[in-house]
Amino acid sequence: MDRAVVSLVKVSDVYESLKESLSLSNGLAGLSVHDHILIKPNIVSWDFELPFPPYGVVTTSSVMSALVRILAEHGFRNLIIGEGSLPKLSTAGHEVYGALGYKKLQERYGVKLVDFNQEEFVPMDYGDGFKLDIAKQALEADKIINLPVLKTHNQAKVSLGIKNLKGCLSKNSKRYCHGLGNGELSLTFPRIIEKLPVALTIIDGLYTLEKGPGPTGKAYPKGLLITSGDPFACDLVGAAVLGYPAKDVPHLARYAENHGYSLDLWDYEIAGESIADHQKLVEYDFEWSEDNTGPSGFKKKGITGLAIRKYDSSLCTGCSVQFNPMLILLSSAFKGSSFPNIEVVSGKQQLASAGFDHSLLFGKCACHLNKDNPDIKKGIQLWGCPPDLEKMVEELAKEGLECDYNEYVRFRHYLFDRYTGKEGFNLSDWSVE
C-alpha cells in the first residue's frame, strides 16, 4: 500500500507556496474539473462591534484567495465556499464573507458563497443511534477541500482538518457533539467526516494559536502550509508541528483505531520541509488553580469567596465563547473584599456543591441539570444558549456585585492591540487584493 503524502512548505509568497504545496502532495489529483467543489474554511466567529484579532483563529483570506485562483487556473468552475459559524454570531455569514473579501472571489471567479446556518440541514444516521444534521450543501458536493487553521483547542488539544468539519453541522448537532459518555466530544465530531467527500485538506499555518480556538488565545506567525489528500495524515503532521503526537490527542488516536491508520509519522511520506525544523509545543489550555476554584490569575489577584469550576468538554461552543467574558466580568466585580461564597458551574455534568451560599448556573445545560439540586441554597440562573452577559450583570448586581462591562470592552481592545505594529502580524492577510 502506498504511503499517504503530506507536504510541509515554508511560505514565502502565499500563491507560489500553495502551488508548491499542492504539487508536492499531488493534491489536485483527486479532483475533476467537472466536480462541484465545496471549500470549507474555519470562520469560528467574527465581530463587527468590538475589535477582533483573527490571527490563528480564522482561515486567512490570502490562502483562500490563492486556492481559488489556482483552482480557476486549472479549469475548475463549480466552486462553493461554505461555513456555519457560531450560533452567537449576530451577523449573517454573508456579511462576514464580505469583510473577508470573499465577494471579490465571487465576482472574479463565480464562486458561490453559502452560509450553512441559513440553508437546509439533512439528518444523517451513522448507526448505533448516532445521528447528526449536516449541511445539505456539504453532502451534495462532489468533493470537499477542507481549509482549517493550525491551532490548538482547549477542549480537543488541536483543531485541524477533522475538527473543522464541525462547522458543517446544525446548531443542535454541534451541541450534541458536546455530550457525555458515548456522546463525549472526542467520540463524536471525528465521525462527521465519514459522511463527507473530503478530497483535500490544506492547513493554513500562516499563524498558529496557543490556548485556542478563539482570540483569547495567543497567536504567533508560523508561515507554513500543510497539505494532503489524506485528511488523517494531514492532521497527524499538523498535530506534530504543534508538538502533539497523535497518540496523545484522543480524537486522532480514536480515529486511527477506527479507520486502520498508523500513528507513526514514519509510515507517511513528508514532502518538503522537515517536521523537526518547525516543531514547537504550543500550549492548548489555560492554567487553573489546583483546588479548581478558578483561573490561576484569580488567585494571584487575591480573589476569595468565589469558586469557578473549570470548563469541560460538555461545555458547548456557544457557551465556551461566553465563558471568558464571564470571567472578565466576575473579575471586574472584585473590589478587594471577598465574594459572598459563590460557586460557578457550567456544561452538562457539573453539579453545584453543598456549602455555598450562591450557585451561579452558567447556561441552559447547567440550569437544567441543577434545577432540583438540593445542595443549592440560592441559585443564580443564567439561561440561554449561550447565556446573556448583560443578564448576568443584572443578576449579580442584585447580590451586591457590581460588574463593569467596560472592563470586558477594555479586554477586547487589549487582545487586539497586543498584535498592533508587531512584526509578522498583518491584517491584510484577511483581505483579497
Secondary structure, DSSP 8 states (H G I E B T S, - for coil): ----EEEEEE-SSHHHHHHHHHHHHTTTTT--TTS-EEEEE-B----SSS----TTTB--HHHHHHHHHHHHHTT---EEEEE---TT--S-HHHHHHHTTHHHHHHHH--EEEEGGGS-EEEEEEETTEEEEEEHHHHH-SEEEEE-EEEEETTTEEESHHHHGGGGB-HHHHHHTS-SGGG-HHHHGGGGGGGS-EEEEEEEEEEEEES-SSTTSEEEEEEEEEEESSHHHHHHHHHHHTT--GGGSHHHHHHHHHHT----GGGSEEEES-GGGT------S--B-TTSSSBHHHHHHT--SEEE----TTS-HHHHHHHHHHHHHHHHT-SSS--SSEEEEETTT----TT-SEEEEESHHHHHHTTT-TT-SSEEEE-BTTB-HHHHHHHHHHTT----HHHHHHHHHHHHHTTTT-TT--GGGGS--
